Amino acid sequence: MRVELQAGCLAGVWAHDSQKSKGWLDNGDIEEALNAASHSGGDTLRRQSSGTVVPESFTHGISAQRVKWFQRGLQGGSVQQCDTFDRKAL
């Protein structure tokens, strides 16, 4: 799960840097990325497939975590902020 959340954060860093250097992302692109992050959380996927949520089975983090880590990378733009392995709480 930490690897998946870190990947989301790094995607946010990419979006931050890409926007800063090229300016080609608009608000709709960022909204779509946040929407994808929120819909790919273990809680959402599990609820859609079986109707029940079993947190112990999550391998991608919950939706709120995925959004949080993407936004962290997007806002900060720093790879150093993406160390999910150095955090006790995700």
Secondary structure, DSSP 8 states (H G I E B T S, - for coil): -HHHHHHHHHHHHHHHHHHHHH----HHHHHHHHHHHHHTSHHHHHHHHHS---GGG-SS--HHHHHHHHHHHHHH--GGGG-GGG-S--
